Amino acid sequence: MVSPTSISINGHDDYNPANQLENSYSVNHQTSVTLDSTNAFEGPEKLLEVWFAPDRYNLPRTMADDGLKSVSRESWEEMLDLVHCKALSVIGTAEMDAYLLSESSMFVFPHKIILKTCGTTTLLAGLPRLLEIARTEARYPTGLEPWRVFYSRKNFMFPDRQPHPHRSWKDEVKYLDCHFSNGSAYMVGRMNSDHHWYLYSAKRDASASAVADPSLVNSIIEEGRFEDETLEVLMTGLDPKKALQFYNDRLVPDTASDSGASTSSAEDLDPGHIGGAEVTSRCGLGKLYPSSRIDAFSFSPCGYSANGITDTTRNYFTVHVTPEPDFSYASFETNVPSTVSGMKPLELVNHVVNIFGPSRFSVTMFETRGAKSSFADTAVKDLPSSELPGYSKIDKIVYELDEYDLVFLAFEKV
């Protein structure tokens, strides 16, 4: 790993991870240079969020002041080995550590961790170790279940190639129920459609009766004051011309001769990160949140991943692309509130969709009830065709889940 204080990639200063205070940038050159994604095939990700508290100010009293961010990177990478993915680079800020992975992304906050992996990764196999790390290194109270847990994914394109327990939703739910006592499982959307979506959620018992000493748990903030907002766009059937920008003719070398180098100059970054910055600029993602810092990687022979952190340093967005024509896929996810971005949610969706030109896509929006974005209020009404030109809405589903509203929308190109 190297930790430069300033990086400019081919003159793209917009992607300088040192533009803001209190941050670091580390690159795993050895993995980045030798990574070969020729046999990647399954784009739809598995997404796990484990919340140990509603925010960093309501951590259990036993936890380290910095919560999960106090855990060493070596421990997280040991957990990632169980998932079968590697860290390519990490942006660190005072609010979060954003890991760009060989298969998608991980975000570590003081109070929660988000792990998103694609392909045949065994994401849930890392869950026991994740919970153990929270207890032993971040000092989360033994016996106390996490505050909230969310696990979700789109239907797989090739479910028969997935390892246990990811081969079926039934097996995944059974596995999760072994770890959490108050879980609920949902299937959202049409079973005979390309876009149906699975969700598992669990919530800690309000009495915290599972912990030996409830006094260790801080008073949780009032439900009405807790705000959370996450938007996800899952796209298939990418426009072939737009998909071409996520290919490259770079050959993967047999060895990484400079894997031991330690330097902060741009010239010593690996081709994957340099290419990632170029693709970010070319495809238009760099214009989405202009003040953000973006860590991106262009895979060989094709594929693309990016993590972005906005100038709030607590909000992120992440993008992943598998452009192969037989199973093309792209995803976009963000927790940037619309009040911060200045864009209405559907304006953001339109911007993202225009980059990839999918034939089909779905939108999921989680927001705490009464959130300022009012996406749920917008979604329950008939969307005018001008909102998403070129697409027709084929599904609209709204759920009330505890203190959250969940909106699911599905679209097809007309």
Residue pairs with C-beta under 8 A, 6 or more apart in sequence:
1 26
1 27
1 28
1 73
2 26
2 27
2 29
2 261
2 262
2 263
2 264
2 268
3 24
3 25
3 26
4 18
4 25
4 263
4 264
4 265
5 18
5 24
5 264
6 16
6 18
6 264
7 16
7 17
7 18
7 25
7 264
7 266
7 269
8 16
8 266
9 15
9 266
9 269
9 273
9 274
9 277
9 278
10 266
10 274
10 277
10 278
12 277
12 278
12 280
12 281
12 286
13 19
14 281
14 286
14 290
14 294
15 277
15 280
15 281
15 286
15 293
15 294
15 295
15 296
16 293
17 23
17 24
17 25
17 91
17 293
17 295
18 25
19 293
20 93
20 293
20 311
20 313
22 93
22 94
22 313
23 91
23 92
23 93
23 94
23 293
23 313
24 90
24 91
24 92
25 89
25 90
25 91
25 92
25 295
26 73
26 89
26 90
26 92
27 88
27 89
27 269
27 270
27 273
28 86
28 87
28 88
28 89
29 256
29 258
29 259
29 261
29 268
29 270
30 256
30 259
31 86
31 87
31 88
31 102
32 88
32 89
32 270
32 272
32 273
32 297
33 252
33 253
33 256
33 258
33 259
33 270
33 271
33 272
34 252
34 253
34 255
34 256
35 86
35 88
35 102
35 252
35 272
35 299
35 300
36 252
36 300
37 299
37 300
37 301
37 302
37 303
38 300
38 301
40 118
40 119
40 299
40 303
40 322
41 119
41 157
41 158
41 161
41 322
41 324
41 327
42 118
42 119
42 120
42 156
42 157
42 158
42 161
42 162
42 322
42 327
43 118
43 157
43 236
43 320
43 321
43 322
43 327
43 328
43 329
43 330
43 331
44 118
44 153
44 154
44 155
44 156
44 157
44 234
44 329
44 331
45 104
45 116
45 117
45 118
45 153
45 154
45 320
45 331
46 116
46 117
46 118
46 121
46 123
46 124
46 151
46 153
46 166
47 114
47 115
47 116
47 150
47 151
47 152
47 153
47 232
47 333
48 114
48 115
48 116
48 123
48 124
48 127
48 149
48 150
48 151
49 112
49 113
49 114
49 115
49 148
49 149
49 150
49 151
50 112
50 113
50 127
50 130
50 131
50 134
50 146
50 148
50 149
51 111
51 112
51 146
51 147
51 148
51 149
52 59
52 60
52 63
52 67
52 68
52 111
52 112
52 134
52 138
52 140
52 146
52 147
53 59
53 60
53 63
53 67
53 111
53 112
53 147
53 218
53 220
54 111
54 147
54 148
54 220
54 221
54 226
55 111
55 221
55 226
56 67
56 95
56 109
56 110
56 111
58 111
58 218
58 219
58 220
58 221
59 67
59 110
59 111
59 218
60 140
60 141
60 144
60 216
60 217
60 218
61 215
61 216
61 217
61 218
62 139
62 140
62 141
62 216
63 138
63 139
63 140
64 70
64 138
64 139
66 110
67 109
67 110
67 111
67 138
68 108
68 109
68 110
68 111
68 112
68 113
68 134
68 138
69 96
69 97
69 108
69 109
69 110
70 137
70 138
71 108
71 133
71 134
71 137
71 138
72 137
73 87
73 90
73 97
75 133
75 137
76 87
76 99
76 106
76 108
76 133
77 86
77 87
78 129
79 126
79 129
79 130
79 133
80 86
80 87
80 101
80 106
80 126
82 122
82 125
82 126
82 129
83 115
83 117
83 121
83 122
83 123
83 125
83 126
84 103
84 120
84 121
84 122
85 101
85 102
85 103
85 104
85 117
85 121
86 101
86 102
87 99
87 100
87 101
87 102
87 106
88 100
88 101
88 102
88 272
88 273
88 297
89 99
89 100
89 273
89 295
89 297
90 97
90 98
90 99
90 100
91 97
91 98
91 293
91 295
91 307
91 309
92 98
93 309
93 313
94 313
95 109
95 110
95 312
95 313
95 314
96 107
96 108
96 109
96 309
96 313
96 314
96 316
97 107
97 108
98 105
98 106
98 107
98 295
98 307
98 309
98 316
99 105
99 106
99 107
99 108
99 307
100 295
100 296
100 297
100 305
100 306
100 307
101 117
101 305
103 117
103 118
103 119
103 121
104 116
104 117
104 118
104 121
104 305
104 318
104 320
105 114
105 116
105 305
105 307
105 318
105 320
106 113
106 114
106 115
106 116
107 113
107 114
107 307
107 316
107 318
109 314
113 130
115 123
115 126
115 130
116 318
116 320
116 333
117 123
118 320
118 322
120 161
120 162
120 163
120 166
122 163
122 166
123 166
124 151
124 165
124 166
124 172
124 175
124 176
127 176
127 179
128 179
131 146
131 179
134 140
134 146
135 141
135 142
141 211
141 213
141 216
141 217
142 212
143 210
143 211
143 212
144 204
144 208
144 210
144 211
144 216
144 217
145 180
145 181
145 182
145 202
145 204
145 205
145 210
146 180
146 202
146 204
147 203
147 204
147 220
148 201
148 202
148 203
148 204
149 176
149 180
149 183
149 200
149 201
149 202
149 203
150 199
150 200
150 201
150 366
151 172
151 176
151 199
151 200
151 201
152 197
152 198
152 199
152 200
152 364
153 197
153 198
154 195
154 196
154 197
154 198
154 234
154 362
155 194
155 195
155 196
155 197
155 198
156 162
156 166
157 327
157 329
158 327
159 167
159 168
160 167
164 171
165 171
165 172
165 174
165 175
166 172
169 185
169 187
169 198
172 198
172 200
173 183
173 185
173 200
176 183
176 200
176 202
177 183
180 202
181 202
181 205
181 210
182 202
182 203
182 204
182 205
183 200
183 201
183 202
184 200
184 201
184 202
184 401
185 198
185 199
185 200
186 198
186 199
186 200
186 201
186 399
187 196
187 197
187 198
188 196
188 197
188 198
188 199
188 364
188 397
188 399
188 406
188 408
189 195
189 196
189 197
189 362
189 395
189 397
189 408
189 410
190 196
190 395
190 410
193 394
193 395
193 410
194 236
194 360
195 234
195 236
195 360
195 361
195 362
195 395
195 410
197 234
197 362
197 364
197 408
199 406
201 401
201 402
203 402
204 210
207 214
208 214
208 217
211 217
223 403
224 370
226 368
226 403
227 337
227 367
227 368
227 371
227 372
228 335
228 366
228 367
228 368
228 371
228 404
229 335
229 337
229 338
229 365
229 366
229 367
229 368
229 371
229 373
229 375
230 333
230 334
230 335
230 365
230 366
230 367
231 333
231 334
231 335
231 345
231 348
231 349
231 363
231 364
231 365
231 375
232 331
232 332
232 333
232 363
232 364
232 365
233 331
233 332
233 333
233 349
233 352
233 353
233 361
233 362
233 363
234 329
234 331
234 361
234 362
234 363
234 364
235 329
235 330
235 331
235 332
235 353
235 356
235 358
235 360
235 361
236 328
236 329
236 358
236 359
236 360
236 361
237 328
237 358
237 359
237 360
237 413
238 321
238 323
238 328
238 329
238 330
238 356
238 357
238 358
238 359
239 356
239 357
239 358
240 325
241 357
242 283
242 355
242 356
242 357
243 321
243 323
243 325
243 328
243 356
244 323
245 279
245 282
245 283
246 279
246 283
246 298
246 302
246 303
246 304
246 321
246 323
247 301
247 302
247 323
248 275
248 298
248 300
248 301
248 302
249 301
250 271
250 272
250 275
250 298
250 300
250 301
251 300
252 300
256 270
258 268
261 268
266 274
271 298
272 297
272 298
272 299
272 300
273 295
273 296
273 297
275 297
275 298
276 295
276 296
276 297
276 298
276 304
276 305
276 306
277 294
277 296
278 298
279 296
279 298
279 304
280 286
280 294
280 296
280 306
283 355
284 351
284 354
284 355
285 294
285 306
285 308
285 319
285 355
286 294
288 308
288 317
288 348
288 351
288 352
289 308
289 310
289 317
289 336
289 341
291 310
291 311
292 308
292 309
292 310
292 311
292 317
293 308
293 309
294 306
294 307
294 308
295 306
295 307
295 308
296 304
296 305
296 306
296 307
297 304
297 305
297 306
298 304
299 305
302 322
302 323
302 324
303 321
303 322
303 323
304 319
304 320
304 321
304 323
305 318
305 319
305 320
305 321
306 318
306 319
306 320
307 316
307 317
307 318
308 316
308 317
308 318
308 319
309 315
309 316
310 316
310 317
310 336
310 340
312 340
315 334
315 335
315 336
315 337
315 340
316 334
316 335
316 336
317 332
317 333
317 334
317 335
317 336
318 331
318 332
318 333
318 334
319 330
319 331
319 332
319 333
320 330
320 331
321 329
321 330
321 331
321 356
322 328
322 329
322 330
323 330
330 356
330 358
332 352
334 348
337 371
337 372
337 373
338 344
338 345
338 348
338 372
338 373
338 375
339 372
339 373
341 348
343 351
344 373
344 378
345 365
345 373
345 375
345 378
346 378
346 383
346 387
346 388
349 363
349 388
350 387
350 388
350 389
353 361
353 388
353 391
358 413
359 412
359 413
360 410
360 411
360 412
360 413
361 391
361 410
361 411
362 395
362 408
362 409
362 410
362 411
363 407
363 408
363 409
363 410
363 411
364 406
364 407
364 408
364 409
365 375
365 376
365 379
365 405
365 406
365 407
366 404
366 405
366 406
367 373
367 375
367 376
367 404
367 405
368 403
368 404
368 405
369 400
369 403
369 404
369 405
371 405
375 407
376 398
376 405
376 407
379 396
379 398
379 407
379 409
380 396
380 398
380 407
383 393
383 409
385 392
388 411
390 413
390 414
391 411
391 412
391 413
391 414
392 411
392 412
392 414
393 409
393 410
393 411
394 410
394 411
394 412
395 408
395 409
395 410
396 407
396 408
396 409
397 407
397 408
397 409
398 405
398 406
398 407
398 408
399 405
399 406
399 408
400 406
